Amino acid sequence: QVQLVESGGGLVQAGASLRLSCVASGRTFYSLVVAWFRQVPGKDREFVQGISRSTYTNGRVTVSRDDAKNTAYLRIDNLRPEDTAVYYCAARDGLSISDSPRDYYYWGQGAQVTVSS
């Protein structure tokens, strides 16, 4: 069993950057693929980005991991009000990243990110 705990959420101003952390416990972190999702009330959980092994940047979003610390990170630059959501980290075995929340077995409790304009 894997436990995931997110941290780093909060209230930020538009244009700022934010880094969320996801700390895993319970088993070997290296063997897990980690993904970040976000959700706003009334909408489905939305895939943000995932990481298998290497740091990956796509536009404003960077995902990285430190296996020695059992931690994955999500950084979002130039935050916008529409980035406001609860952000979740999720994990699954293997090497491939899926953008479907149904493919992930383990979930954190979520971290609220609110971006003010």
N, CA, C and O atoms as CSV, one atom per row, in Angstrom:
chain,resi,resn,atom,element,x,y,z
A,1,GLN,N,N,0.841,-1.194,0.000
A,1,GLN,CA,C,0.000,0.000,0.000
A,1,GLN,C,C,0.878,1.246,0.000
A,1,GLN,O,O,1.917,1.289,0.658
A,2,VAL,N,N,0.452,2.239,-0.733
A,2,VAL,CA,C,1.199,3.483,-0.836
A,2,VAL,C,C,0.354,4.617,-0.283
A,2,VAL,O,O,-0.831,4.733,-0.595
A,3,GLN,N,N,0.967,5.441,0.530
A,3,GLN,CA,C,0.308,6.643,1.008
A,3,GLN,C,C,0.965,7.855,0.363
A,3,GLN,O,O,2.191,7.948,0.298
A,4,LEU,N,N,0.145,8.774,-0.109
A,4,LEU,CA,C,0.626,9.990,-0.748
A,4,LEU,C,C,0.093,11.203,-0.001
A,4,LEU,O,O,-1.087,11.275,0.343
A,5,VAL,N,N,0.980,12.143,0.237
A,5,VAL,CA,C,0.573,13.364,0.946
A,5,VAL,C,C,1.077,14.569,0.165
A,5,VAL,O,O,2.279,14.734,-0.045
A,6,GLU,N,N,0.135,15.410,-0.261
A,6,GLU,CA,C,0.509,16.631,-0.975
A,6,GLU,C,C,0.698,17.775,0.008
A,6,GLU,O,O,0.114,17.797,1.092
A,7,SER,N,N,1.517,18.708,-0.393
A,7,SER,CA,C,1.679,19.938,0.375
A,7,SER,C,C,2.105,21.044,-0.579
A,7,SER,O,O,2.509,20.786,-1.713
A,8,GLY,N,N,2.009,22.278,-0.102
A,8,GLY,CA,C,2.462,23.406,-0.905
A,8,GLY,C,C,1.355,24.226,-1.533
A,8,GLY,O,O,1.630,25.216,-2.212
A,9,GLY,N,N,0.124,23.841,-1.323
A,9,GLY,CA,C,-0.979,24.615,-1.867
A,9,GLY,C,C,-1.188,25.899,-1.092
A,9,GLY,O,O,-0.535,26.146,-0.078
A,10,GLY,N,N,-2.113,26.717,-1.587
A,10,GLY,CA,C,-2.420,27.949,-0.892
A,10,GLY,C,C,-2.995,28.992,-1.822
A,10,GLY,O,O,-3.421,28.699,-2.939
A,11,LEU,N,N,-2.995,30.209,-1.335
A,11,LEU,CA,C,-3.504,31.347,-2.105
A,11,LEU,C,C,-2.330,32.105,-2.694
A,11,LEU,O,O,-1.426,32.525,-1.972
A,12,VAL,N,N,-2.345,32.278,-4.003
A,12,VAL,CA,C,-1.274,32.993,-4.680
A,12,VAL,C,C,-1.860,33.988,-5.664
A,12,VAL,O,O,-3.012,33.865,-6.078
A,13,GLN,N,N,-1.069,34.957,-6.025
A,13,GLN,CA,C,-1.511,35.949,-6.997
A,13,GLN,C,C,-1.211,35.479,-8.415
A,13,GLN,O,O,-0.263,34.730,-8.651
A,14,ALA,N,N,-2.014,35.922,-9.325
A,14,ALA,CA,C,-1.771,35.613,-10.732
A,14,ALA,C,C,-0.379,36.088,-11.128
A,14,ALA,O,O,0.069,37.165,-10.735
A,15,GLY,N,N,0.285,35.260,-11.910
A,15,GLY,CA,C,1.637,35.577,-12.346
A,15,GLY,C,C,2.723,34.946,-11.502
A,15,GLY,O,O,3.875,34.861,-11.927
A,16,ALA,N,N,2.364,34.504,-10.313
A,16,ALA,CA,C,3.342,33.874,-9.428
A,16,ALA,C,C,3.560,32.423,-9.832
A,16,ALA,O,O,2.874,31.886,-10.702
A,17,SER,N,N,4.534,31.806,-9.175
A,17,SER,CA,C,4.808,30.381,-9.362
A,17,SER,C,C,4.488,29.645,-8.081
A,17,SER,O,O,4.489,30.222,-6.993
A,18,LEU,N,N,4.217,28.367,-8.226
A,18,LEU,CA,C,3.893,27.535,-7.075
A,18,LEU,C,C,4.471,26.160,-7.303
A,18,LEU,O,O,4.452,25.635,-8.416
A,19,ARG,N,N,4.989,25.578,-6.224
A,19,ARG,CA,C,5.466,24.205,-6.320
A,19,ARG,C,C,4.735,23.357,-5.285
A,19,ARG,O,O,4.736,23.655,-4.091
A,20,LEU,N,N,4.124,22.313,-5.774
A,20,LEU,CA,C,3.487,21.328,-4.904
A,20,LEU,C,C,4.407,20.132,-4.729
A,20,LEU,O,O,5.149,19.754,-5.636
A,21,SER,N,N,4.341,19.554,-3.553
A,21,SER,CA,C,5.120,18.346,-3.262
A,21,SER,C,C,4.181,17.191,-2.991
A,21,SER,O,O,3.069,17.376,-2.496
A,22,CYS,N,N,4.635,16.016,-3.318
A,22,CYS,CA,C,3.887,14.790,-3.057
A,22,CYS,C,C,4.861,13.792,-2.458
A,22,CYS,O,O,5.748,13.286,-3.146
A,23,VAL,N,N,4.694,13.512,-1.178
A,23,VAL,CA,C,5.576,12.584,-0.483
A,23,VAL,C,C,4.901,11.224,-0.389
A,23,VAL,O,O,3.749,11.110,0.031
A,24,ALA,N,N,5.639,10.203,-0.786
A,24,ALA,CA,C,5.095,8.850,-0.781
A,24,ALA,C,C,5.723,8.026,0.335
A,24,ALA,O,O,6.880,8.231,0.701
A,25,SER,N,N,4.958,7.109,0.859
A,25,SER,CA,C,5.460,6.166,1.848
A,25,SER,C,C,4.755,4.838,1.643
A,25,SER,O,O,3.689,4.771,1.031
A,26,GLY,N,N,5.361,3.791,2.158
A,26,GLY,CA,C,4.716,2.489,2.118
A,26,GLY,C,C,5.381,1.473,1.218
A,26,GLY,O,O,5.248,0.267,1.427
A,27,ARG,N,N,6.110,1.964,0.200
A,27,ARG,CA,C,6.838,1.050,-0.664
A,27,ARG,C,C,7.842,1.829,-1.497
A,27,ARG,O,O,7.954,3.049,-1.384
A,28,THR,N,N,8.567,1.103,-2.335
A,28,THR,CA,C,9.636,1.717,-3.108
A,28,THR,C,C,9.090,2.744,-4.084
A,28,THR,O,O,8.321,2.417,-4.987
A,29,PHE,N,N,9.496,3.980,-3.891
A,29,PHE,CA,C,8.983,5.076,-4.706
A,29,PHE,C,C,9.477,4.993,-6.136
A,29,PHE,O,O,8.781,5.392,-7.070
A,30,TYR,N,N,10.697,4.467,-6.303
A,30,TYR,CA,C,11.316,4.458,-7.624
A,30,TYR,C,C,10.480,3.685,-8.626
A,30,TYR,O,O,10.495,3.995,-9.817
A,31,SER,N,N,9.759,2.694,-8.162
A,31,SER,CA,C,9.002,1.825,-9.066
A,31,SER,C,C,7.661,2.415,-9.491
A,31,SER,O,O,6.920,1.784,-10.245
A,32,LEU,N,N,7.348,3.599,-9.023
A,32,LEU,CA,C,6.044,4.190,-9.275
A,32,LEU,C,C,6.111,5.293,-10.325
A,32,LEU,O,O,7.065,6.069,-10.376
A,33,VAL,N,N,5.090,5.342,-11.148
A,33,VAL,CA,C,4.840,6.493,-12.009
A,33,VAL,C,C,3.918,7.441,-11.244
A,33,VAL,O,O,2.947,7.012,-10.621
A,34,VAL,N,N,4.230,8.702,-11.298
A,34,VAL,CA,C,3.438,9.688,-10.563
A,34,VAL,C,C,2.784,10.650,-11.549
A,34,VAL,O,O,3.405,11.075,-12.523
A,35,ALA,N,N,1.552,10.981,-11.292
A,35,ALA,CA,C,0.848,11.952,-12.116
A,35,ALA,C,C,0.159,12.977,-11.229
A,35,ALA,O,O,-0.163,12.718,-10.070
A,36,TRP,N,N,-0.053,14.130,-11.804
A,36,TRP,CA,C,-0.785,15.193,-11.123
A,36,TRP,C,C,-2.087,15.449,-11.876
A,36,TRP,O,O,-2.121,15.533,-13.104
A,37,PHE,N,N,-3.150,15.567,-11.097
A,37,PHE,CA,C,-4.465,15.908,-11.620
A,37,PHE,C,C,-4.987,17.113,-10.851
A,37,PHE,O,O,-4.489,17.468,-9.782
A,38,ARG,N,N,-5.991,17.715,-11.426
A,38,ARG,CA,C,-6.648,18.793,-10.700
A,38,ARG,C,C,-8.157,18.713,-10.944
A,38,ARG,O,O,-8.630,18.159,-11.936
A,39,GLN,N,N,-8.873,19.286,-10.003
A,39,GLN,CA,C,-10.328,19.203,-10.100
A,39,GLN,C,C,-10.977,20.448,-9.512
A,39,GLN,O,O,-10.591,20.944,-8.454
A,40,VAL,N,N,-11.964,20.925,-10.230
A,40,VAL,CA,C,-12.787,22.019,-9.716
A,40,VAL,C,C,-14.185,21.464,-9.496
A,40,VAL,O,O,-14.566,20.479,-10.129
A,41,PRO,N,N,-14.943,22.076,-8.619
A,41,PRO,CA,C,-16.289,21.550,-8.316
A,41,PRO,C,C,-17.140,21.439,-9.574
A,41,PRO,O,O,-17.206,22.351,-10.398
A,42,GLY,N,N,-17.781,20.296,-9.686
A,42,GLY,CA,C,-18.686,20.086,-10.799
A,42,GLY,C,C,-18.043,19.582,-12.071
A,42,GLY,O,O,-18.729,19.330,-13.062
A,43,LYS,N,N,-16.721,19.433,-12.051
A,43,LYS,CA,C,-16.024,18.958,-13.245
A,43,LYS,C,C,-15.231,17.700,-12.948
A,43,LYS,O,O,-14.924,17.391,-11.796
A,44,ASP,N,N,-14.908,16.981,-14.015
A,44,ASP,CA,C,-14.107,15.774,-13.864
A,44,ASP,C,C,-12.676,16.122,-13.483
A,44,ASP,O,O,-12.202,17.235,-13.713
A,45,ARG,N,N,-12.015,15.161,-12.907
A,45,ARG,CA,C,-10.610,15.334,-12.578
A,45,ARG,C,C,-9.810,15.425,-13.884
A,45,ARG,O,O,-9.977,14.612,-14.793
A,46,GLU,N,N,-8.941,16.433,-13.949
A,46,GLU,CA,C,-8.216,16.750,-15.182
A,46,GLU,C,C,-6.732,16.424,-15.018
A,46,GLU,O,O,-6.113,16.785,-14.017
A,47,PHE,N,N,-6.179,15.744,-16.002
A,47,PHE,CA,C,-4.747,15.426,-16.001
A,47,PHE,C,C,-3.934,16.696,-16.214
A,47,PHE,O,O,-4.220,17.483,-17.116
A,48,VAL,N,N,-2.921,16.888,-15.378
A,48,VAL,CA,C,-2.029,18.033,-15.522
A,48,VAL,C,C,-0.723,17.598,-16.184
A,48,VAL,O,O,-0.342,18.120,-17.231
A,49,GLN,N,N,-0.047,16.641,-15.562
A,49,GLN,CA,C,1.196,16.109,-16.120
A,49,GLN,C,C,1.640,14.929,-15.288
A,49,GLN,O,O,1.270,14.800,-14.121
A,50,GLY,N,N,2.436,14.070,-15.895
A,50,GLY,CA,C,2.945,12.918,-15.182
A,50,GLY,C,C,4.451,12.815,-15.334
A,50,GLY,O,O,5.060,13.464,-16.186
A,51,ILE,N,N,5.035,11.981,-14.484
A,51,ILE,CA,C,6.469,11.771,-14.564
A,51,ILE,C,C,6.778,10.305,-14.321
A,51,ILE,O,O,6.302,9.694,-13.364
A,52,SER,N,N,7.588,9.761,-15.217
A,52,SER,CA,C,8.080,8.401,-15.032
A,52,SER,C,C,9.451,8.435,-14.360
A,52,SER,O,O,9.613,7.952,-13.240
A,53,ARG,N,N,10.420,8.999,-15.041
A,53,ARG,CA,C,11.767,9.066,-14.469
A,53,ARG,C,C,12.342,10.461,-14.517
A,53,ARG,O,O,12.855,10.954,-13.513
A,54,SER,N,N,12.264,11.115,-15.684
A,54,SER,CA,C,13.000,12.371,-15.868
A,54,SER,C,C,12.093,13.584,-15.702
A,54,SER,O,O,10.891,13.536,-15.963
A,55,THR,N,N,12.711,14.663,-15.262
A,55,THR,CA,C,12.017,15.938,-15.178
A,55,THR,C,C,11.468,16.309,-16.545
A,55,THR,O,O,12.118,16.114,-17.573
A,56,TYR,N,N,10.270,16.844,-16.532
A,56,TYR,CA,C,9.610,17.178,-17.797
A,56,TYR,C,C,8.939,18.524,-17.665
A,56,TYR,O,O,8.242,18.798,-16.688
A,57,THR,N,N,9.159,19.358,-18.662
A,57,THR,CA,C,8.541,20.674,-18.692
A,57,THR,C,C,7.686,20.789,-19.940
A,57,THR,O,O,8.111,20.457,-21.047
A,58,ASN,N,N,6.473,21.268,-19.731
A,58,ASN,CA,C,5.559,21.481,-20.840
A,58,ASN,C,C,4.883,22.817,-20.613
A,58,ASN,O,O,3.929,22.928,-19.844
A,59,GLY,N,N,5.396,23.835,-21.298
A,59,GLY,CA,C,4.824,25.160,-21.114
A,59,GLY,C,C,5.075,25.686,-19.716
A,59,GLY,O,O,6.222,25.845,-19.299
A,60,ARG,N,N,4.001,25.957,-18.994
A,60,ARG,CA,C,4.115,26.515,-17.646
A,60,ARG,C,C,4.315,25.447,-16.576
A,60,ARG,O,O,4.549,25.766,-15.410
A,61,VAL,N,N,4.226,24.213,-16.962
A,61,VAL,CA,C,4.222,23.114,-15.993
A,61,VAL,C,C,5.536,22.333,-16.049
A,61,VAL,O,O,6.017,21.970,-17.122
A,62,THR,N,N,6.101,22.086,-14.868
A,62,THR,CA,C,7.288,21.229,-14.740
A,62,THR,C,C,7.015,20.186,-13.674
A,62,THR,O,O,6.589,20.507,-12.565
A,63,VAL,N,N,7.266,18.933,-14.023
A,63,VAL,CA,C,7.177,17.851,-13.037
A,63,VAL,C,C,8.566,17.274,-12.836
A,63,VAL,O,O,9.348,17.155,-13.780
A,64,SER,N,N,8.855,16.925,-11.624
A,64,SER,CA,C,10.155,16.363,-11.288
A,64,SER,C,C,9.978,15.424,-10.106
A,64,SER,O,O,8.909,15.358,-9.499
A,65,ARG,N,N,11.027,14.713,-9.795
A,65,ARG,CA,C,10.976,13.796,-8.675
A,65,ARG,C,C,12.357,13.648,-8.066
A,65,ARG,O,O,13.376,13.811,-8.737
A,66,ASP,N,N,12.368,13.336,-6.784
A,66,ASP,CA,C,13.586,13.049,-6.054
A,66,ASP,C,C,13.343,11.715,-5.360
A,66,ASP,O,O,12.721,11.661,-4.299
A,67,ASP,N,N,13.830,10.658,-5.960
A,67,ASP,CA,C,13.555,9.333,-5.413
A,67,ASP,C,C,14.202,9.122,-4.054
A,67,ASP,O,O,13.703,8.343,-3.242
A,68,ALA,N,N,15.299,9.806,-3.803
A,68,ALA,CA,C,15.950,9.670,-2.493
A,68,ALA,C,C,15.060,10.229,-1.381
A,68,ALA,O,O,15.170,9.823,-0.224
A,69,LYS,N,N,14.187,11.152,-1.739
A,69,LYS,CA,C,13.274,11.746,-0.761
A,69,LYS,C,C,11.849,11.228,-0.902
A,69,LYS,O,O,10.941,11.700,-0.218
A,70,ASN,N,N,11.654,10.257,-1.789
A,70,ASN,CA,C,10.304,9.722,-2.040
A,70,ASN,C,C,9.307,10.831,-2.354
A,70,ASN,O,O,8.167,10.811,-1.889
A,71,THR,N,N,9.749,11.785,-3.138
A,71,THR,CA,C,8.935,12.971,-3.364
A,71,THR,C,C,8.873,13.316,-4.845
A,71,THR,O,O,9.870,13.245,-5.564
A,72,ALA,N,N,7.677,13.690,-5.280
A,72,ALA,CA,C,7.467,14.228,-6.611
A,72,ALA,C,C,7.009,15.673,-6.472
A,72,ALA,O,O,6.420,16.064,-5.464
A,73,TYR,N,N,7.294,16.452,-7.507
A,73,TYR,CA,C,6.978,17.872,-7.459
A,73,TYR,C,C,6.211,18.294,-8.709
A,73,TYR,O,O,6.394,17.749,-9.798
A,74,LEU,N,N,5.365,19.265,-8.512
A,74,LEU,CA,C,4.679,19.916,-9.624
A,74,LEU,C,C,4.891,21.413,-9.461
A,74,LEU,O,O,4.536,22.004,-8.441
A,75,ARG,N,N,5.467,21.998,-10.469
A,75,ARG,CA,C,5.661,23.443,-10.451
A,75,ARG,C,C,4.842,24.049,-11.586
A,75,ARG,O,O,4.881,23.566,-12.718
A,76,ILE,N,N,4.113,25.093,-11.279
A,76,ILE,CA,C,3.363,25.829,-12.291
A,76,ILE,C,C,3.808,27.282,-12.243
A,76,ILE,O,O,3.734,27.932,-11.200
A,77,ASP,N,N,4.260,27.771,-13.352
A,77,ASP,CA,C,4.691,29.164,-13.465
A,77,ASP,C,C,3.581,30.023,-14.046
A,77,ASP,O,O,2.659,29.533,-14.699
A,78,ASN,N,N,3.696,31.314,-13.790
A,78,ASN,CA,C,2.760,32.273,-14.357
A,78,ASN,C,C,1.311,31.832,-14.125
A,78,ASN,O,O,0.519,31.706,-15.059
A,79,LEU,N,N,1.004,31.610,-12.878
A,79,LEU,CA,C,-0.312,31.091,-12.523
A,79,LEU,C,C,-1.427,32.033,-12.969
A,79,LEU,O,O,-1.279,33.255,-12.977
A,80,ARG,N,N,-2.536,31.424,-13.335
A,80,ARG,CA,C,-3.717,32.150,-13.798
A,80,ARG,C,C,-4.901,31.794,-12.907
A,80,ARG,O,O,-4.909,30.721,-12.304
A,81,PRO,N,N,-5.890,32.658,-12.809
A,81,PRO,CA,C,-7.066,32.318,-12.000
A,81,PRO,C,C,-7.706,30.990,-12.401
A,81,PRO,O,O,-8.254,30.287,-11.551
A,82,GLU,N,N,-7.644,30.646,-13.661
A,82,GLU,CA,C,-8.236,29.381,-14.108
A,82,GLU,C,C,-7.440,28.160,-13.652
A,82,GLU,O,O,-7.887,27.029,-13.842
A,83,ASP,N,N,-6.280,28.371,-13.059
A,83,ASP,CA,C,-5.532,27.257,-12.466
A,83,ASP,C,C,-6.066,26.905,-11.077
A,83,ASP,O,O,-5.637,25.918,-10.480
A,84,THR,N,N,-6.985,27.695,-10.571
A,84,THR,CA,C,-7.571,27.416,-9.266
A,84,THR,C,C,-8.263,26.063,-9.277
A,84,THR,O,O,-9.126,25.802,-10.115
A,85,ALA,N,N,-7.877,25.203,-8.337
A,85,ALA,CA,C,-8.405,23.844,-8.285
A,85,ALA,C,C,-7.821,23.141,-7.070
A,85,ALA,O,O,-6.928,23.657,-6.399
A,86,VAL,N,N,-8.343,21.959,-6.808
A,86,VAL,CA,C,-7.689,21.046,-5.879
A,86,VAL,C,C,-6.761,20.173,-6.714
A,86,VAL,O,O,-7.183,19.563,-7.696
A,87,TYR,N,N,-5.511,20.123,-6.318
A,87,TYR,CA,C,-4.506,19.363,-7.052
A,87,TYR,C,C,-4.212,18.072,-6.302
A,87,TYR,O,O,-3.985,18.063,-5.093
A,88,TYR,N,N,-4.224,16.986,-7.062
A,88,TYR,CA,C,-3.986,15.673,-6.504
A,88,TYR,C,C,-2.758,15.040,-7.150
A,88,TYR,O,O,-2.536,15.173,-8.354
A,89,CYS,N,N,-1.970,14.354,-6.340
A,89,CYS,CA,C,-0.976,13.470,-6.936
A,89,CYS,C,C,-1.510,12.050,-6.869
A,89,CYS,O,O,-2.254,11.681,-5.960
A,90,ALA,N,N,-1.112,11.273,-7.852
A,90,ALA,CA,C,-1.553,9.892,-7.965
A,90,ALA,C,C,-0.366,9.059,-8.421
A,90,ALA,O,O,0.576,9.571,-9.026
A,91,ALA,N,N,-0.427,7.770,-8.121
A,91,ALA,CA,C,0.690,6.899,-8.475
A,91,ALA,C,C,0.198,5.536,-8.928
A,91,ALA,O,O,-0.882,5.077,-8.557
A,92,ARG,N,N,1.034,4.908,-9.746
A,92,ARG,CA,C,0.741,3.542,-10.192
A,92,ARG,C,C,2.053,2.860,-10.531
A,92,ARG,O,O,3.076,3.525,-10.692
A,93,ASP,N,N,2.032,1.555,-10.639
A,93,ASP,CA,C,3.224,0.794,-10.993
A,93,ASP,C,C,3.537,0.958,-12.475
A,93,ASP,O,O,2.671,1.310,-13.276
A,94,GLY,N,N,4.794,0.694,-12.819
A,94,GLY,CA,C,5.182,0.651,-14.215
A,94,GLY,C,C,5.971,1.864,-14.650
A,94,GLY,O,O,6.484,2.622,-13.827
A,95,LEU,N,N,6.059,2.035,-15.970
A,95,LEU,CA,C,6.859,3.108,-16.546
A,95,LEU,C,C,6.043,4.059,-17.409
A,95,LEU,O,O,6.515,5.144,-17.750
A,96,SER,N,N,4.845,3.672,-17.759
A,96,SER,CA,C,4.074,4.507,-18.674
A,96,SER,C,C,3.137,5.431,-17.918
A,96,SER,O,O,2.548,5.064,-16.901
A,97,ILE,N,N,3.021,6.617,-18.437
A,97,ILE,CA,C,2.142,7.623,-17.845
A,97,ILE,C,C,0.791,7.547,-18.535
A,97,ILE,O,O,0.704,7.493,-19.762
A,98,SER,N,N,-0.229,7.543,-17.751
A,98,SER,CA,C,-1.581,7.581,-18.292
A,98,SER,C,C,-2.236,8.899,-17.904
A,98,SER,O,O,-1.988,9.427,-16.820
A,99,ASP,N,N,-3.066,9.424,-18.784
A,99,ASP,CA,C,-3.779,10.658,-18.448
A,99,ASP,C,C,-5.183,10.370,-17.914
A,99,ASP,O,O,-5.988,11.286,-17.748
A,100,SER,N,N,-5.468,9.115,-17.652
A,100,SER,CA,C,-6.775,8.753,-17.114
A,100,SER,C,C,-6.687,8.494,-15.628
A,100,SER,O,O,-5.874,7.674,-15.201
A,101,PRO,N,N,-7.494,9.164,-14.825
A,101,PRO,CA,C,-7.446,8.915,-13.377
A,101,PRO,C,C,-7.808,7.476,-13.020
A,101,PRO,O,O,-7.440,6.995,-11.949
A,102,ARG,N,N,-8.519,6.792,-13.899
A,102,ARG,CA,C,-8.912,5.402,-13.591
A,102,ARG,C,C,-7.713,4.468,-13.552
A,102,ARG,O,O,-7.796,3.379,-12.983
A,103,ASP,N,N,-6.605,4.877,-14.147
A,103,ASP,CA,C,-5.428,4.014,-14.204
A,103,ASP,C,C,-4.512,4.139,-12.991
A,103,ASP,O,O,-3.475,3.479,-12.932
A,104,TYR,N,N,-4.871,4.950,-12.055
A,104,TYR,CA,C,-4.012,5.162,-10.883
A,104,TYR,C,C,-4.644,4.550,-9.647
A,104,TYR,O,O,-5.834,4.724,-9.387
A,105,TYR,N,N,-3.821,3.824,-8.883
A,105,TYR,CA,C,-4.328,3.115,-7.730
A,105,TYR,C,C,-4.266,3.953,-6.454
A,105,TYR,O,O,-5.105,3.823,-5.563
A,106,TYR,N,N,-3.271,4.796,-6.392
A,106,TYR,CA,C,-2.995,5.502,-5.147
A,106,TYR,C,C,-3.200,7.003,-5.354
A,106,TYR,O,O,-2.819,7.567,-6.380
A,107,TRP,N,N,-3.811,7.626,-4.352
A,107,TRP,CA,C,-4.141,9.042,-4.443
A,107,TRP,C,C,-3.836,9.759,-3.140
A,107,TRP,O,O,-4.002,9.208,-2.052
A,108,GLY,N,N,-3.394,10.979,-3.271
A,108,GLY,CA,C,-3.268,11.828,-2.106
A,108,GLY,C,C,-4.601,12.485,-1.766
A,108,GLY,O,O,-5.604,12.289,-2.453
A,109,GLN,N,N,-4.586,13.251,-0.714
A,109,GLN,CA,C,-5.821,13.858,-0.224
A,109,GLN,C,C,-6.172,15.143,-0.963
A,109,GLN,O,O,-7.296,15.636,-0.858
A,110,GLY,N,N,-5.227,15.680,-1.701
A,110,GLY,CA,C,-5.474,16.898,-2.456
A,110,GLY,C,C,-4.955,18.137,-1.761
A,110,GLY,O,O,-4.914,18.207,-0.532
A,111,ALA,N,N,-4.559,19.113,-2.557
A,111,ALA,CA,C,-4.080,20.396,-2.031
A,111,ALA,C,C,-4.786,21.513,-2.805
A,111,ALA,O,O,-4.760,21.553,-4.035
A,112,GLN,N,N,-5.403,22.400,-2.062
A,112,GLN,CA,C,-6.133,23.498,-2.699
A,112,GLN,C,C,-5.154,24.566,-3.173
A,112,GLN,O,O,-4.284,25.013,-2.425
A,113,VAL,N,N,-5.314,24.960,-4.422
A,113,VAL,CA,C,-4.562,26.080,-4.983
A,113,VAL,C,C,-5.576,27.113,-5.450
A,113,VAL,O,O,-6.455,26.813,-6.258
A,114,THR,N,N,-5.450,28.303,-4.948
A,114,THR,CA,C,-6.350,29.387,-5.334
A,114,THR,C,C,-5.513,30.536,-5.879
A,114,THR,O,O,-4.607,31.034,-5.210
A,115,VAL,N,N,-5.825,30.946,-7.090
A,115,VAL,CA,C,-5.074,32.009,-7.749
A,115,VAL,C,C,-5.962,33.243,-7.844
A,115,VAL,O,O,-7.026,33.208,-8.462
A,116,SER,N,N,-5.527,34.304,-7.243
A,116,SER,CA,C,-6.298,35.545,-7.274
A,116,SER,C,C,-5.824,36.436,-8.415
A,116,SER,O,O,-4.644,36.457,-8.764
A,117,SER,N,N,-6.754,37.156,-8.975
A,117,SER,CA,C,-6.414,38.021,-10.116
A,117,SER,C,C,-6.025,39.417,-9.655
A,117,SER,O,O,-5.709,40.274,-10.481
